[in-house]
Amino acid sequence: MSKKEQLMVNDKYVLKNEADITISDDDFDKFREYFYRKTGIMFDQSKRYFVDRRLIERIKATGHNGFKSYFIFLRFESSGKELQNLINILTVNETYFFREEYQFKCMVNRMLPEIISRKRSGDIIRIWSVPAATGEEPYSIAIYLLEYWKDIDKWDVEIIASDIDTNVLENAKKGIYAERSVQNLPRSIIQKYFKFIGNGYYQICDELRNSVEFTRVNIIDTKETKRYRGFDIVFCRNLLIYFDDLSRKIAVENLFDSMNPGGFICLGHSESMSRISPIFKIRKFPEAIVYQKPLEDDK
Ligand SMILES: C[S@@+](CC[C@H](N)C(=O)[O-])C[C@H]1O[C@@H](n2cnc3c(N)ncnc32)[C@H](O)[C@@H]1O
């Protein structure tokens, strides 16, 4: 390539097409509509800069010279790999241990006693953390059960943790966390369930890492969520805020189908089921307001 086809940027020559890549209003609209249909996530104009930067990053990484050819490639790539790359850089994965701890208290004090009153010995209790992001939520559930649920020795509990972002799931399986993630945990719990691995990082103990199963799930894809059934408790926190009304409704109906009658679901503190769907009953416990799939007798 001759110098003529290159451009000076920050004292360095870069390929002209890389420096020139821009996302027009029309490109942004096309892309956000496509991404919304695939994930349920709706980007408004306030996210424009965030989305544009990441799109340009992927256009460059895949060797395309602009949005148009990249967008054709994205839509027609049958493996879905590039869509997954985009999902991994466009989702917001903020989470930490013992976030909204009052719901974990409610789980051990209220939800689990009700659930086991309907179970027979030998039955399994199934808990779903979706979305789980980097794993702090499902590991918090496991810690809470071990530390604060007096009946833990009498029941088998399965914890499934799912997310649409495959990078966060890989990190969750490794279970390595910076100080910021564990700052809400009592020191005694850090000492008991983590080992300090240096440079301000902690790794969760093998026993807990092996107690959670991590899977990739798109919560608005009914074909995918169909594989998940029989949950007694679902934690679906701080995801629905990224959705519009339609994808919230689809997500909530998929979760409803994945739960046992009488099962409980917890949303994030700024998310309210009443504005989404009437299919769940509201349960007001002293610790938290949660939602319940009606029992057969309630109908
Ligand atoms: C802010 S985190 C919430 C993590 C945790 N539940 C909490 O409250 O701390 C939101 C997560 O939702 C995931 N997510 C976004 N769209 C999703 C979808 N359609 N299906 C499943 N997970 C999704 C993102 O990848 C991200 O990890």
The ligand as a MOL file (V3000), in Angstrom:
LIG
                    3D

  0  0  0     0  0            999 V3000
M  V30 BEGIN CTAB
M  V30 COUNTS 27 29 0 0 0
M  V30 BEGIN ATOM
M  V30 1 C -25.7880 -5.9300 35.1360 0
M  V30 2 S -25.5320 -7.6470 34.8730 0 CHG=1
M  V30 3 C -26.4860 -8.3270 36.2120 0
M  V30 4 C -25.7400 -9.4170 36.9520 0
M  V30 5 C -26.4040 -9.8940 38.2570 0
M  V30 6 N -27.6830 -10.5020 38.0240 0
M  V30 7 C -26.5450 -8.7850 39.2480 0
M  V30 8 O -27.6530 -8.2950 39.5000 0
M  V30 9 O -25.5270 -8.3600 39.8330 0 CHG=-1
M  V30 10 C -26.5520 -7.9060 33.4160 0
M  V30 11 C -26.1760 -9.1670 32.6270 0
M  V30 12 O -27.2590 -9.4710 31.7230 0
M  V30 13 C -26.6960 -10.1920 30.6380 0
M  V30 14 N -27.6670 -10.2200 29.5260 0
M  V30 15 C -27.9920 -9.2200 28.6770 0
M  V30 16 N -28.9180 -9.6240 27.7920 0
M  V30 17 C -29.1870 -10.9180 28.0850 0
M  V30 18 C -30.0580 -11.8930 27.5100 0
M  V30 19 N -30.8340 -11.6160 26.4690 0
M  V30 20 N -30.0850 -13.1340 28.0580 0
M  V30 21 C -29.2780 -13.4440 29.1290 0
M  V30 22 N -28.4360 -12.5610 29.7070 0
M  V30 23 C -28.3920 -11.3160 29.1850 0
M  V30 24 C -25.4170 -9.4160 30.3530 0
M  V30 25 O -24.4970 -10.1710 29.6120 0
M  V30 26 C -24.9240 -9.0570 31.7680 0
M  V30 27 O -23.9480 -9.9710 32.2000 0
M  V30 END ATOM
M  V30 BEGIN BOND
M  V30 1 1 1 2
M  V30 2 1 2 3
M  V30 3 1 2 10
M  V30 4 1 3 4
M  V30 5 1 4 5
M  V30 6 1 5 6
M  V30 7 1 5 7
M  V30 8 2 7 8
M  V30 9 1 7 9
M  V30 10 1 10 11
M  V30 11 1 11 12
M  V30 12 1 11 26
M  V30 13 1 12 13
M  V30 14 1 13 14
M  V30 15 1 13 24
M  V30 16 1 14 15
M  V30 17 1 14 23
M  V30 18 2 15 16
M  V30 19 1 16 17
M  V30 20 1 17 18
M  V30 21 2 17 23
M  V30 22 1 18 19
M  V30 23 2 18 20
M  V30 24 1 20 21
M  V30 25 2 21 22
M  V30 26 1 22 23
M  V30 27 1 24 25
M  V30 28 1 24 26
M  V30 29 1 26 27
M  V30 END BOND
M  V30 END CTAB
M  END
